[in-house]
Amino acid sequence: MSAKTTSARIQARSTLLRRLMTLLVALLSALLVFERFSAVTIALVREGGGEAARRLALQCVAACPEVFYLLALWWVRQALAAFARGELYTPTITQALHRVGVMLAAGALIGVFIIPSVMRALGSGPGYVIAYDVGGLALGAVGLALTLLANVLTHALALQNELDEIF
């Protein structure tokens, strides 16, 4: 199989996956808004401030990691769009790995270490300071690993460019 055929196949698949990723991000964003905020917004409109406003604040805090995870999916979508345009190599890949890694790590960090304390400060908390969440910790570790891989690939590209100048 020739490189041209492989590139064309990657571009075609990336176009399809970009469309699917767009639908996924839109669907998950809508579900996040409806799940987190519909009941509490209705209660806020009916009852007014006080308890309903506090519940809305709690839902906003609880949604923070999910927003970061959706941003990670969006950056994957952006990388697929670049692949579909024919930008198949290192700069696109390293940028995508870095962006997705930062979003995953930030979402996990916030979900595990910050949200329990903020929820507790708002008067509704589980009573602990750190949420031992295996999924969150795993996503954080994967995010950090992706940023490390992006740095390694960036360094490899710089070395390759240096070698190309010599020879």
Secondary structure, DSSP 8 states (H G I E B T S, - for coil): --HHHHHHHHHHHHHHHHHHHHHHHHHHHHHHHHHHHHHHHHHHHHH-STHHHHHHHHHHHHHHHHHHHHHHHHHHHHHHHHHHTT--SHHHHHHHHHHHHHHHHHHHHIIIIIHHHHHHHTT---S-SS---HHHHHHHHHHHHHHHHHHHHHHHHHHHHHHHHH-
